[in-house]
Amino acid sequence: MTTPGTASTAAPLLAAYRKVTELAETHAPALDKAARTMATSAWVGGGAPRFGDELMERRKRMQAAFEQALTEIADLITRQGENPPRPPRLVSPITVATAARSAFAGMDIEAMERLVAELDRTGHSLPEAGSKLNAECVAVGVAATAGRTVGEAGTWAASQAGDLRKRMELLKKEGPAPFAGAAGGTGGAGGVGADLAAAGLVGYGLFGGFAPDGNGAGALLARAQTGDTEALGKVLALQREGKDAGLAGRVSAWWRMLDPAARQGLIDKAPGAVGSLNGLPSATRDSVNRAFLSLEEKRLRDAKADLVKKRDEHLRLPGLYGRSGTVPGIEVELEKYSTMLARVEAVKAALAEGGRNGRPPALLLGFDVNGQGRAVVSYGDPDTAHHVTAYVPGFTTTVEGDGEDFKRARSTWDQVDGLAPGKRTASIAWLGYDAPQINQVFMPDHSVASDKAAEKGSKELVSFVDGLRASHQPDVPANLTMVGHSYGSLTTAKAAVQRPFGKLADDLVFVGSPGLGVGHARDLGVDPSRVWVGAAPDDQVADLESFGGNPYAPSFGAKHFQVAPGGHSNYWKDRSESLRNIGHIIAGGYGKVNPPLEPDPALLYYLQQPVPSE
């Protein structure tokens, strides 16, 4: 009979320890490559962070399971009077150096394919390793929990590989060009071609199963997918709140993965809602909104004709309305419909200017006749442009106005195109909020003397810009410049504060500003060297300092550019110094921006002298 501590008694334990060590050294690092791929690619947003956390947790548990098995076998060896072998090092940190990414940058498709391949390989190897580990543990009287943990890690990896592969294939099949260059994309600048996918598609498409849904947007989009237009309306309500910076990315992924029949069904049921969804491809929004514009025009003209007929019938009633020739209640309604039709005509006129004088076609990115009206027109496709700029107007702006706001966007496009040959430009007129009006001066929530209209408008502006970034083709390097004029500068500034670290824009330009609501340029979420201010010497609005510190004071920290005299509304005058400087900023020609002229010291000295008495 063998006594405790003899070699023959410890031999099976030592043999098991060696076999488990071999299994651990082979399989404990099984999820390392996948984890490193997630970390190196710096995927953010949507479900990517949660997927990465889950992957790291599975890796940690699996490695801990191998360590647990070795520790328990080593304890048994020690009890037999033997010294167990030195344990292998199984846990290694995942450390990578990652470069900062522009918000317009895409995600590496090859990395995604490597990730799927690694998970697939691990999904086949770890269950078998878990079974072998379980057998070794049971043979020497150790609990089988470690083997089950390793096997579960493999089962999880296999299920994720299958899910990710299905999502990738669906994304690749759906157009237009969800993966730049891989499915009819531009192949564009930078030579990266088919190597990139839009960040939102990765976060909410590829890793959609892990995406958090705190505001219920995911559930609402799932309902909308079935044709539920009420759910779609609730998504638009979330969009107007501007709180969720990832909403446009989620919408972008959802739309691209949506069955074509489901897309068309939603367009047929609610074209206005679909055309308002930030994150959809700009070409899609334009197509839907143009059709909606035509439908609205017909609806409004028919309704107005019915009212005219009704009024005429009332006027034929003897003596009821005297000789005034009007029916007061109906006249009010007719005026309302006339205003809404004027908005339709203004948008049609703005769109007609696209494609003229060398400009690209205009795209209608948003339209609504109700309330004060909404219209967002882009000259050039922001999804494929290298230089994207959005102009935010201010006090008294209306869609049905004189067309000056759309003209300013066109003048900006003309200027930038001349300064950046070979680069594509998109210049957007964003009439997407209720700008204060003259008849609202004494209305606290809408007065130009209050910042409430700017606060509300800024939420819609950040959502719109989130959509620009979500729909932009990732293989085209781009720079986004926001230009705020008058009260629109306050709206733009408030939007910048809500999307810090350059998530609203790469450059901020303010002209004729009554104040930005902050005390220093650095409070706007971008480097102060990328905050630009200009004011005409005779612009009285720029002297008001109504909101926060004076943005034109040297202490504010912004960059100044030269503007010639011309009052409050001539910053976009053809061949003006201000328009030329704005164009250089948008085109990235910062060294060509002319600073304000320094006053002549001798003249200043002369003007400061007392006037001699007679």
C-alpha positions in Angstrom: 0.0 0.0 0.0 1.5 3.4 -1.0 2.1 5.9 1.8 1.2 9.6 1.4 3.9 11.8 -0.2 5.4 9.1 -2.4 6.2 9.9 -6.0 3.7 7.4 -7.3 0.8 9.1 -5.4 1.7 12.7 -6.7 2.5 11.5 -10.3 -1.1 11.7 -11.6 -1.4 15.2 -10.1 1.8 16.3 -11.7 0.8 14.9 -15.0 -2.6 16.7 -14.8 -0.8 20.0 -13.9 1.4 19.7 -16.9 -1.6 19.0 -19.2 -3.6 21.9 -17.8 -0.6 24.1 -18.1 -0.3 23.2 -21.8 -4.0 23.9 -22.3 -3.7 27.3 -20.5 -0.6 28.4 -22.4 -2.4 27.5 -25.7 -5.9 28.8 -25.0 -5.7 31.5 -22.2 -4.6 34.1 -24.8 -7.4 33.0 -27.2 -9.4 36.3 -26.9 -6.3 38.6 -26.8 -6.3 39.3 -30.5 -9.9 40.1 -30.5 -9.6 42.4 -27.5 -6.6 44.1 -29.0 -8.5 44.7 -32.3 -11.3 46.4 -30.4 -8.8 48.6 -28.4 -6.6 49.5 -31.4 -9.6 50.5 -33.6 -10.8 52.9 -30.9 -14.4 52.1 -31.8 -16.7 54.4 -29.8 -20.4 54.9 -29.8 -23.4 52.7 -30.0 -22.8 49.2 -28.8 -19.1 49.1 -29.4 -18.0 50.1 -25.9 -20.3 47.6 -24.2 -19.2 44.8 -26.6 -15.6 45.7 -25.8 -16.3 45.5 -22.1 -18.1 42.2 -22.4 -15.2 40.8 -24.5 -12.7 41.9 -21.8 -14.8 40.4 -19.1 -15.1 37.0 -20.9 -11.3 37.1 -21.4 -10.7 37.9 -17.8 -13.0 35.1 -16.5 -11.5 32.5 -18.9 -7.9 33.3 -17.8 -9.0 33.3 -14.2 -10.6 29.8 -14.7 -7.3 28.4 -15.9 -5.5 29.9 -13.0 -8.1 28.5 -10.6 -7.6 25.0 -12.0 -3.9 25.1 -11.7 -4.0 26.6 -8.2 -6.3 23.8 -7.0 -4.2 21.0 -8.5 -1.1 22.7 -7.1 -2.7 22.6 -3.6 -3.3 18.8 -4.0 0.3 18.3 -5.1 1.6 20.2 -2.0 -0.6 18.1 0.3 1.2 15.1 -1.2 4.5 16.5 -0.1 5.7 17.6 -3.5 6.6 21.0 -4.8 4.3 22.0 -7.7 5.8 23.4 -10.9 6.1 27.1 -11.2 2.8 28.4 -12.6 2.7 30.0 -16.1 1.9 33.7 -16.5 -1.5 33.7 -18.1 -2.8 37.3 -17.7 -1.3 40.0 -19.9 -2.5 43.6 -20.2 -4.0 44.8 -23.5 -2.2 48.1 -24.1 -2.2 50.0 -27.4 -1.4 53.4 -28.6 -4.4 54.9 -30.5 -4.4 58.1 -32.4 -7.3 60.6 -32.0 -9.9 60.3 -34.7 -11.8 63.1 -36.4 -15.6 62.9 -36.0 -15.7 62.4 -39.8 -13.3 59.5 -39.7 -14.5 56.0 -40.4 -13.7 52.6 -38.9 -11.3 50.0 -40.3 -13.3 47.3 -42.2 -10.3 45.0 -42.2 -10.2 45.2 -38.4 -13.8 44.2 -38.3 -13.1 41.2 -40.5 -10.2 40.3 -38.3 -12.3 40.5 -35.2 -15.0 38.2 -36.7 -12.3 35.7 -37.8 -10.7 35.7 -34.3 -14.0 35.2 -32.6 -14.9 32.4 -35.0 -11.6 30.6 -34.4 -12.0 31.0 -30.7 -15.5 29.8 -30.8 -14.3 26.5 -32.2 -11.2 26.0 -30.0 -12.4 27.0 -26.6 -15.3 24.5 -26.1 -12.9 21.7 -26.9 -10.3 23.1 -24.5 -13.0 23.4 -21.9 -13.9 19.8 -22.3 -10.3 18.7 -21.9 -9.8 20.9 -18.9 -12.9 19.5 -17.3 -11.7 15.9 -17.9 -8.3 16.6 -16.3 -9.9 18.3 -13.3 -12.5 15.6 -12.6 -9.8 12.9 -12.9 -7.8 14.3 -10.0 -10.9 15.4 -7.9 -11.0 19.1 -8.7 -14.3 20.8 -9.4 -15.3 21.2 -13.1 -16.3 24.8 -12.9 -13.1 26.1 -14.7 -13.8 23.9 -17.7 -17.3 25.1 -17.9 -16.2 28.8 -17.8 -13.7 28.2 -20.6 -16.3 26.4 -22.7 -18.8 29.2 -22.1 -16.3 31.8 -23.4 -16.0 29.8 -26.6 -19.8 29.5 -27.0 -20.1 33.2 -26.5 -17.4 34.0 -29.1 -19.0 31.7 -31.6 -22.4 33.3 -31.2 -20.9 36.8 -31.5 -19.0 35.8 -34.6 -22.1 34.5 -36.3 -24.1 37.7 -35.3 -21.4 40.1 -36.4 -20.9 38.2 -39.7 -24.6 38.5 -40.5 -24.7 42.2 -39.7 -21.6 42.8 -41.8 -23.0 41.0 -44.8 -26.3 42.9 -44.4 -24.5 46.2 -44.2 -22.4 45.4 -47.3 -25.5 44.5 -49.3 -27.5 47.6 -48.4 -26.9 50.9 -50.2 -26.0 53.5 -50.8 -22.5 52.6 -50.0 -22.5 51.9 -46.2 -18.9 50.8 -46.5 -17.0 53.4 -48.5 -15.7 51.9 -51.7 -17.0 48.4 -50.8 -20.4 48.8 -52.3 -20.2 51.6 -54.9 -18.6 54.2 -52.7 -16.6 57.1 -54.0 -13.2 55.5 -53.3 -12.4 59.1 -52.5 -9.6 61.1 -51.2 -6.9 59.9 -48.9 -6.3 56.6 -50.7 -8.2 54.6 -48.1 -10.9 53.4 -50.4 -12.7 50.3 -49.1 -10.9 50.4 -45.8 -13.4 52.4 -43.8 -17.0 52.2 -42.6 -19.0 55.0 -41.0 -18.6 55.1 -37.2 -22.3 55.1 -36.6 -22.7 51.9 -38.7 -20.1 50.2 -36.6 -21.5 51.4 -33.3 -25.2 50.8 -34.0 -25.1 48.4 -37.0 -22.3 46.0 -36.3 -22.5 46.2 -32.5 -26.2 47.0 -32.4 -27.0 44.1 -30.1 -24.9 45.8 -27.4 -26.1 49.4 -27.9 -27.7 51.0 -24.8 -31.2 52.3 -25.2 -31.7 54.6 -22.3 -34.0 57.0 -24.1 -35.9 54.2 -25.9 -34.8 55.2 -29.4 -33.8 51.7 -30.4 -37.2 50.3 -29.4 -39.0 53.2 -31.2 -37.0 52.5 -34.4 -37.8 48.8 -34.1 -41.5 49.8 -34.1 -41.0 52.2 -36.9 -39.5 49.4 -38.9 -42.9 47.8 -39.0 -44.5 51.0 -40.4 -45.5 52.6 -37.0 -45.4 56.3 -37.9 -46.3 57.3 -34.4 -43.0 55.7 -33.2 -41.2 57.6 -36.0 -42.7 60.8 -34.7 -41.4 60.1 -31.2 -37.9 59.6 -32.7 -38.2 63.0 -34.2 -39.2 64.4 -30.8 -36.0 62.9 -29.3 -34.1 64.4 -32.2 -35.4 67.9 -31.3 -34.2 67.5 -27.7 -30.6 67.2 -28.9 -29.5 65.3 -25.9 -28.4 62.0 -27.5 -25.3 62.7 -29.6 -25.5 59.1 -30.9 -29.1 59.2 -32.1 -28.2 60.1 -35.7 -25.6 57.3 -35.8 -28.3 54.9 -34.6 -30.8 56.2 -37.2 -28.2 55.9 -39.9 -27.4 52.3 -39.1 -31.1 51.4 -38.7 -32.0 52.9 -42.1 -29.2 51.2 -44.0 -30.1 47.8 -42.5 -33.8 48.3 -43.2 -35.4 46.2 -45.9 -36.0 48.3 -49.0 -39.7 47.5 -48.9 -39.9 48.7 -45.3 -38.1 51.9 -46.3 -40.5 52.6 -49.1 -43.4 51.9 -46.9 -42.3 54.5 -44.4 -41.7 57.0 -47.2 -45.1 56.5 -48.5 -46.8 56.8 -45.1 -44.8 59.7 -43.7 -42.5 61.4 -46.2 -42.1 64.6 -44.1 -41.0 62.5 -41.1 -38.5 60.4 -43.1 -37.0 63.5 -44.8 -36.5 65.1 -41.4 -34.5 62.1 -39.9 -30.9 63.2 -39.2 -28.5 60.5 -40.2 -30.1 59.4 -43.4 -28.0 59.8 -46.6 -28.3 63.3 -47.9 -29.3 62.1 -51.3 -32.2 60.1 -49.8 -33.4 63.1 -47.7 -33.3 65.2 -50.8 -35.4 62.8 -52.9 -37.9 62.3 -50.1 -38.2 66.0 -49.3 -38.6 67.1 -52.9 -41.5 64.6 -53.2 -42.9 65.9 -49.9 -42.6 69.5 -51.2 -44.7 68.7 -54.2 -47.3 66.9 -52.0 -47.4 69.9 -49.7 -47.8 72.3 -52.5 -50.8 70.4 -53.9 -52.4 70.1 -50.5 -52.0 73.8 -49.7 -53.3 74.9 -53.1 -56.3 72.6 -52.9 -57.1 73.8 -49.4 -56.7 77.5 -50.4 -59.0 76.9 -53.4 -61.6 75.4 -51.2 -61.4 78.4 -48.9 -61.8 80.8 -51.8 -64.8 78.9 -53.0 -66.3 78.9 -49.4 -65.6 82.7 -49.1 -67.3 83.4 -52.4 -70.3 81.4 -51.4 -70.6 83.4 -48.2 -70.3 86.7 -50.1 -73.2 85.8 -52.3 -75.5 85.7 -49.3 -77.5 88.9 -49.5 -76.6 91.5 -46.9 -74.7 89.2 -44.6 -71.2 90.7 -45.0 -72.3 94.1 -46.3 -70.1 95.7 -48.9 -66.7 94.7 -47.4 -66.1 91.9 -49.8 -64.4 89.8 -47.1 -65.3 87.1 -44.6 -63.0 87.8 -41.6 -62.5 84.2 -40.3 -61.9 82.8 -43.8 -59.5 85.7 -44.6 -57.3 84.8 -41.7 -57.1 81.2 -42.9 -56.4 82.4 -46.5 -53.5 84.5 -45.2 -52.1 81.5 -43.4 -52.2 79.3 -46.5 -50.7 82.1 -48.6 -47.8 82.3 -46.2 -47.2 78.6 -46.3 -47.4 78.6 -50.1 -44.9 81.4 -50.1 -42.5 79.1 -48.2 -43.0 76.5 -50.8 -42.2 78.9 -53.6 -39.1 80.2 -51.7 -37.7 76.7 -51.4 -38.4 75.9 -55.0 -36.5 79.1 -56.0 -33.6 78.2 -53.8 -33.4 74.7 -55.2 -33.6 76.0 -58.8 -30.3 77.9 -58.2 -28.5 74.6 -57.7 -26.6 73.4 -60.8 -26.2 77.0 -62.1 -23.0 78.9 -62.7 -20.9 75.8 -62.1 -22.5 74.9 -58.8 -23.5 71.4 -57.9 -27.2 70.5 -57.6 -29.0 71.7 -54.5 -30.2 69.2 -51.9 -33.3 69.7 -49.8 -32.3 68.3 -46.4 -35.3 69.5 -44.5 -38.7 71.3 -45.0 -41.8 72.1 -43.1 -44.4 74.8 -43.8 -45.9 74.8 -40.3 -45.2 77.2 -37.5 -42.5 79.7 -38.6 -41.4 77.2 -41.3 -38.2 75.2 -41.8 -35.9 74.8 -44.7 -32.5 73.3 -45.0 -30.9 73.6 -48.4 -27.4 72.5 -49.3 -25.5 73.5 -52.4 -23.4 70.4 -52.8 -23.6 67.0 -51.2 -22.3 67.1 -47.6 -21.9 63.4 -47.5 -19.1 63.5 -50.1 -17.7 67.0 -49.6 -14.2 67.9 -48.3 -15.4 71.3 -47.1 -18.8 71.4 -45.4 -20.2 74.6 -44.0 -23.5 75.5 -42.5 -24.8 79.1 -42.2 -27.1 79.9 -39.2 -29.1 83.1 -39.7 -30.6 85.3 -37.0 -33.2 88.0 -36.2 -36.2 88.3 -38.6 -35.2 85.3 -40.6 -38.1 83.5 -42.4 -38.2 80.9 -45.0 -40.6 83.0 -47.1 -38.3 86.0 -46.9 -36.4 87.6 -49.8 -34.2 84.6 -50.4 -31.1 86.4 -49.0 -30.2 83.5 -46.6 -30.1 81.0 -49.4 -28.1 83.5 -51.5 -25.5 83.7 -48.8 -25.0 80.0 -48.8 -24.5 80.1 -52.6 -22.1 83.0 -52.3 -20.1 81.0 -49.8 -20.0 78.0 -52.1 -18.8 80.2 -55.0 -16.0 81.7 -52.8 -14.8 78.4 -51.3 -14.9 76.6 -54.7 -12.6 79.3 -56.2 -10.2 78.9 -53.3 -10.1 75.1 -53.1 -9.8 73.7 -56.7 -10.1 70.0 -56.9 -12.0 69.8 -53.6 -15.8 69.3 -53.2 -17.7 71.9 -51.2 -21.2 71.8 -49.6 -22.6 75.0 -48.4 -25.8 74.8 -46.3 -28.4 77.4 -45.4 -29.8 76.1 -42.2 -33.2 77.7 -41.6 -34.0 75.0 -39.1 -35.2 76.9 -36.0 -37.6 79.7 -35.0 -35.5 82.8 -35.2 -36.9 85.8 -33.3 -39.2 88.1 -35.3 -40.0 91.8 -34.9 -43.5 91.0 -33.7 -42.1 88.8 -31.0 -40.0 91.5 -29.2 -42.2 91.5 -26.2 -42.7 87.7 -26.0 -40.2 86.4 -23.4 -39.7 83.0 -25.0 -39.2 84.4 -28.5 -37.8 87.9 -28.0 -34.5 88.8 -29.6 -33.5 90.2 -26.2 -33.7 86.7 -24.7 -31.5 83.7 -25.3 -34.4 81.3 -25.1 -35.0 81.0 -28.9 -31.3 80.4 -29.3 -31.3 77.7 -26.6 -34.2 75.9 -28.2 -32.7 76.3 -31.7 -29.3 75.0 -30.6 -30.8 71.7 -29.7 -32.1 71.2 -33.2 -28.8 72.4 -34.7 -26.7 69.9 -32.8 -29.0 67.1 -33.9 -28.6 68.3 -37.5 -24.8 68.3 -37.3 -24.9 64.9 -35.6 -26.7 63.8 -38.8 -24.1 65.4 -41.1 -21.3 63.4 -39.4 -23.3 60.2 -39.4 -24.1 60.3 -43.1 -20.7 61.5 -44.3 -18.8 59.1 -46.4 -15.8 58.0 -44.2 -13.3 57.7 -47.0 -13.5 61.5 -47.7 -11.6 63.6 -45.2 -13.7 66.6 -44.4 -13.6 69.9 -42.4 -16.9 71.3 -41.0 -17.3 75.0 -40.4 -20.2 76.6 -38.7 -21.0 80.3 -39.6 -23.4 82.1 -37.3 -24.7 85.6 -38.1 -26.4 88.1 -35.8 -28.7 86.2 -33.3 -27.7 83.0 -35.2 -24.2 83.4 -33.7 -25.7 82.9 -30.3 -27.6 79.8 -31.5 -24.4 78.4 -33.0 -22.4 79.1 -29.8 -24.9 77.4 -27.6 -24.8 74.4 -29.9 -21.0 74.3 -29.7 -21.1 74.2 -25.9 -23.4 71.1 -26.1 -21.0 69.2 -28.4 -17.5 70.0 -27.0 -14.1 68.8 -28.2 -14.9 69.8 -31.8 -17.9 67.6 -32.1 -20.0 70.4 -33.5 -17.5 71.9 -35.8 -13.8 72.1 -36.7 -14.0 75.9 -37.1 -16.5 78.4 -35.7 -17.1 81.7 -37.5 -19.2 84.5 -36.0 -20.1 87.7 -37.8 -22.2 90.6 -36.5 -22.6 88.9 -33.2 -24.4 90.5 -30.2 -22.7 88.0 -27.9 -22.0 84.3 -27.7 -23.2 83.5 -24.1 -19.7 82.6 -23.0 -16.8 84.5 -21.5 -13.9 83.1 -23.5 -13.4 81.4 -26.9 -12.1 78.2 -25.1 -15.6 77.8 -23.6 -17.0 76.9 -27.1 -15.5 73.4 -27.1 -12.8 74.0 -29.8 -9.3 75.4 -29.8 -9.5 79.2 -29.5 -7.4 79.4 -32.6 -10.3 77.9 -34.5 -12.8 80.5 -33.3 -13.1 83.4 -35.7 -15.0 86.7 -35.3 -15.6 89.6 -37.7 -17.6 92.8 -37.4 -18.1 95.7 -39.7 -17.0 99.0 -38.1 -20.5 100.3 -38.5 -22.4 97.2 -37.4 -24.3 98.4 -34.4 -25.5 94.9 -33.5 -21.9 93.8 -32.9 -21.6 96.6 -30.3 -24.5 95.5 -28.2 -22.7 92.9 -26.0 -26.1 91.5 -25.1 -25.1 88.0 -24.3 -22.0 87.3 -22.2 -18.6 88.9 -22.8 -17.7 90.9 -25.9 -16.5 88.3 -28.5 -14.6 91.1 -30.2 -12.5 92.0 -27.2 -8.9 90.8 -27.2 -9.5 89.1 -23.8 -12.1 86.9 -25.4 -9.3 85.0 -27.2 -10.8 84.5 -30.6 -9.1 85.1 -34.0 -10.2 88.3 -35.8 -10.5 88.8 -39.5 -10.9 92.0 -41.6 -14.4 93.3 -42.5 -15.0 96.4 -44.5 -17.7 98.9 -43.5 -21.1 97.9 -44.7 -23.5 97.6 -41.7 -25.0 94.5 -40.3 -26.0 92.6 -43.5 -23.2 92.9 -46.0 -20.8 90.2 -44.8 -21.6 88.1 -47.9 -21.3 90.9 -50.5 -19.6 89.7 -53.7 -15.9 90.3 -53.7 -16.0 91.7 -50.2 -13.1 91.3 -47.8 -15.4 89.5 -45.2 -16.6 86.9 -47.7 -13.1 86.3 -48.9 -11.8 85.7 -45.4 -14.8 83.4 -44.5 -13.9 81.5 -47.7 -10.3 81.1 -46.6 -11.3 79.8 -43.2 -13.7 77.2 -44.7 -11.1 76.1 -47.2 -8.5 75.7 -44.5 -6.3 78.6 -45.8 -5.8 80.1 -42.3 -2.6 81.8 -43.3 -4.4 83.8 -46.0 -7.0 85.3 -43.6 -6.5 89.0 -43.4 -6.5 90.4 -39.8 -8.3 93.7 -39.1 -6.4 96.8 -40.2 -4.5 98.5 -37.4 -5.5 102.1 -36.9 -2.9 104.7 -37.8 -1.2 105.8 -34.4 -0.7 109.3 -35.7 -4.4 109.6 -36.6 -5.5 108.2 -33.3 -3.2 110.7 -31.5 -4.7 113.5 -33.5 -8.3 112.4 -32.8 -7.6 112.2 -29.1 -6.4 115.8 -28.8 -8.8 118.4 -27.3 -10.6 120.7 -29.7 -9.1 124.2 -29.3 -11.5 126.8 -28.0 -12.4 129.8 -30.2 
